[in-house]
Amino acid sequence: MQLKITVVAGDGIGPEVTREAVSILRAVAELNGHQFTYTDMPIGGVAIRQHGSPLPAATLDASLASDAVLLGAVGGNEFNSLPPSQRPEAGLLQLRQALGGFANLRPSIAYPALAGNSPLRPEVTEGANILFVRELLSGLYFGSPRSWNKDTGVALNTMYYTREEVLRVARVAFEQARKRRKKVTSVDKANVLEVSQLWRAAVTEVAAEYPDVTLEHQYVDACAMHLMNTPRNFDVVLAENLFGDILTDEAAVITGSLGMLPSATVGGKVNLYEPVHGSAPDIAGTGKANPLGAILTAAMLLRHSAGLEQDALAVESAVNNVLSQGHRTTDIARSGQPGQQSGQHIVSTQEMGKLVFAALHEIFNRKQALHAV
Ligand SMILES: NC(=O)c1ccc[n+]([C@@H]2O[C@H](COP(=O)([O-])OP(=O)(O)OC[C@H]3O[C@@H](n4cnc5c(N)ncnc54)[C@H](O)[C@@H]3O)[C@@H](O)[C@H]2O)c1
């Protein structure tokens, strides 16, 4: 398998966590004979400093010419006084737009070893493994007209969807469900909104193409409650842009830490892979950043751009194993228990990366030994 990956590590902890993610990709490639090539390009604050633009043309060109883009994070305090269009974040928004992905995939997984980190009780989160598919390019965030008339005191936004926009994102959700537990929960507010009625009709239309996948519809308010009460009942959750934005953040509490969350944006010219967290300037350079979100993002890249499901699963198992052994970056350590207390071993960004690397080697060695028998 050959894959051209553009790496845009960005600012703050971006380069620190991306380094560990790339080292895991290198390990997978080496162990299984894949040929992955990496092109490092600047984005965000580092690109402003070097080239005067948060998304230099060369970065955009390299991204568009690759098979996948792996991003760290952008943003830094020194740029906070600039107008939004000149800030590091503008580079990421421009990149997302140029790559054109319309489906944002965000897993929400309860890792048994981190059960104590979620504000939800372990018996509630146990077994939860949800994949959110959020429509990303339409809906309330992009609909027009939009306005705020300060004289009249009236503001207006438009929730807008075409049938085609819903069909294409629904197909992504059903395709994913087919590879998982074969259930799609489509979220809407069809009891109130015409846009949701169109959404529901279009999703139902797509469901007919996937008779092996069960479709259920939930109103967004009910879904918000069920996600917290019975998260393990969900498999793939399909939502329009605004509802998806809110529900994915709500469901992040199932995992318990921002540093653990990966994401992928697919469906456009080139898929974009990025951990959910930002550049965390408060801990940049301290070795405290959790690289597992970035490493799990690399696993998504293996799954969704390379079609290497077994390798993606191996990376995810390696992460699980390292957590089960008690290794923790500070964000996922139980508070008040520094050092080696309570079976936890606090490690740095780099050490965590090395532990996952070693666990991955172990998994592949075991597989090879099994094949040899
Ligand atoms: N996709 C992106 O690049 C992205 C996303 C969100 C925010 N940002 C930018 O990042 C900067 C900081 O934003 P913020 O503080 O609101 O959000 P943030 O995600 O950077 O940090 C929020 C909190 O979570 C912690 N945290 C985040 N990731 C972590 C990790 N991997 N390991 C351990 N702890 C982690 C941070 O230390 C901080 O306390 C801003 O400039 C913002 O615009 C970028």
The ligand as an SDF file (V2000), in Angstrom:
LIG
                    3D

 44 48  0  0  0  0  0  0  0  0999 V2000
   -8.3500   22.1780   15.5640 N   0  0  0  0  0  0  0  0  0  0  0  0
   -7.6000   23.1140   16.0880 C   0  0  0  0  0  0  0  0  0  0  0  0
   -6.4900   23.3660   15.6580 O   0  0  0  0  0  0  0  0  0  0  0  0
   -8.1170   23.8720   17.2790 C   0  0  0  0  0  0  0  0  0  0  0  0
   -9.2160   23.4350   18.0160 C   0  0  0  0  0  0  0  0  0  0  0  0
   -9.5780   24.1200   19.1620 C   0  0  0  0  0  0  0  0  0  0  0  0
   -8.8540   25.2440   19.5470 C   0  0  0  0  0  0  0  0  0  0  0  0
   -7.8110   25.6640   18.7700 N   0  0  0  0  0  0  0  0  0  0  0  0
   -6.9590   26.8070   19.1720 C   0  0  0  0  0  0  0  0  0  0  0  0
   -6.0910   26.3400   20.2160 O   0  0  0  0  0  0  0  0  0  0  0  0
   -5.7980   27.4310   21.1080 C   0  0  0  0  0  0  0  0  0  0  0  0
   -6.1330   27.0210   22.5270 C   0  0  0  0  0  0  0  0  0  0  0  0
   -7.5500   26.8040   22.6080 O   0  0  0  0  0  0  0  0  0  0  0  0
   -8.3010   26.2020   23.8710 P   0  0  0  0  0  0  0  0  0  0  0  0
   -7.4500   26.3890   25.0830 O   0  0  0  0  0  0  0  0  0  0  0  0
   -9.6740   26.7390   23.8730 O   0  0  0  0  0  0  0  0  0  0  0  0
   -8.4590   24.6500   23.5450 O   0  0  0  0  0  0  0  0  0  0  0  0
   -7.3910   23.4620   23.6870 P   0  0  0  0  0  0  0  0  0  0  0  0
   -8.0250   22.2380   23.1620 O   0  0  0  0  0  0  0  0  0  0  0  0
   -6.1160   23.8500   23.0690 O   0  0  0  0  0  0  0  0  0  0  0  0
   -7.1510   23.3140   25.2760 O   0  0  0  0  0  0  0  0  0  0  0  0
   -8.2130   23.2010   26.2270 C   0  0  0  0  0  0  0  0  0  0  0  0
   -7.6590   22.5620   27.5190 C   0  0  0  0  0  0  0  0  0  0  0  0
   -7.4190   21.1810   27.2900 O   0  0  0  0  0  0  0  0  0  0  0  0
   -6.0500   20.8520   27.4940 C   0  0  0  0  0  0  0  0  0  0  0  0
   -5.6350   19.9630   26.4060 N   0  0  0  0  0  0  0  0  0  0  0  0
   -5.9650   20.0640   25.0930 C   0  0  0  0  0  0  0  0  0  0  0  0
   -5.3890   19.0860   24.4000 N   0  0  0  0  0  0  0  0  0  0  0  0
   -4.6870   18.3420   25.2620 C   0  0  0  0  0  0  0  0  0  0  0  0
   -3.8630   17.1900   25.1420 C   0  0  0  0  0  0  0  0  0  0  0  0
   -3.6400   16.5810   23.9610 N   0  0  0  0  0  0  0  0  0  0  0  0
   -3.2720   16.6970   26.2580 N   0  0  0  0  0  0  0  0  0  0  0  0
   -3.4700   17.2640   27.4560 C   0  0  0  0  0  0  0  0  0  0  0  0
   -4.2540   18.3420   27.6410 N   0  0  0  0  0  0  0  0  0  0  0  0
   -4.8390   18.8910   26.5540 C   0  0  0  0  0  0  0  0  0  0  0  0
   -5.2910   22.1790   27.4320 C   0  0  0  0  0  0  0  0  0  0  0  0
   -4.1060   22.1290   28.1960 O   0  0  0  0  0  0  0  0  0  0  0  0
   -6.3230   23.1640   27.9490 C   0  0  0  0  0  0  0  0  0  0  0  0
   -6.2700   23.1990   29.3550 O   0  0  0  0  0  0  0  0  0  0  0  0
   -6.6080   28.6340   20.6090 C   0  0  0  0  0  0  0  0  0  0  0  0
   -5.7580   29.4190   19.8240 O   0  0  0  0  0  0  0  0  0  0  0  0
   -7.7030   27.9930   19.7680 C   0  0  0  0  0  0  0  0  0  0  0  0
   -8.1900   28.8390   18.7750 O   0  0  0  0  0  0  0  0  0  0  0  0
   -7.4060   25.0010   17.6730 C   0  0  0  0  0  0  0  0  0  0  0  0
  1  2  1  0
  2  3  2  0
  2  4  1  0
  4  5  1  0
  4 44  2  0
  5  6  2  0
  6  7  1  0
  7  8  2  0
  8  9  1  0
  8 44  1  0
  9 10  1  0
  9 42  1  0
 10 11  1  0
 11 12  1  0
 11 40  1  0
 12 13  1  0
 13 14  1  0
 14 15  2  0
 14 16  1  0
 14 17  1  0
 17 18  1  0
 18 19  2  0
 18 20  1  0
 18 21  1  0
 21 22  1  0
 22 23  1  0
 23 24  1  0
 23 38  1  0
 24 25  1  0
 25 26  1  0
 25 36  1  0
 26 27  1  0
 26 35  1  0
 27 28  2  0
 28 29  1  0
 29 30  1  0
 29 35  2  0
 30 31  1  0
 30 32  2  0
 32 33  1  0
 33 34  2  0
 34 35  1  0
 36 37  1  0
 36 38  1  0
 38 39  1  0
 40 41  1  0
 40 42  1  0
 42 43  1  0
M  CHG  2   8   1  16  -1
M  END
$$$$
